[in-house]
Amino acid sequence: MRPLIMGVCALLAIPAILMLFSTASLPQAFVVVGLFLFITCTANALVPTMLQDLTPAALRARIFALWSFVVSVFSALGPLLAGFISTWVVQGHLLSAITVTAVPALLVSAWCAWGLFQRSRPQAALPR
């Protein structure tokens, strides 16, 4: 059930981040970004529990270390990529660059969560 919640949150975050295109003021942008962060944080809060459930005890420390590394790398690459897109692709429109950067990542996240949900569901007994 947790992967399904994560996937739904990733999909719900897409319309939230797309609202950046329609913001007319800085306070509106803060509200939109706050909503986006709330939705994505809800999804990400489930990751440690899923890792705990899915990983054998002997590998948990390694998996948590790997997860921490991946989160750190992508946390650094996101702003770098958005800044590059803002400067070179969308002529200085940072909010558009954030949206262009976030939407593909959210779609990939939702797709991965859906795949994990499909694999974690109990399979129906095959008729003999």
Summary of the structure (lengths in Angstrom):
residues: 128
radius of gyration: 17.5
end to end distance: 28.7
largest distance: 63.6
contacts: 325
relative contact order: 0.17
helix: 84%
strand: 0%
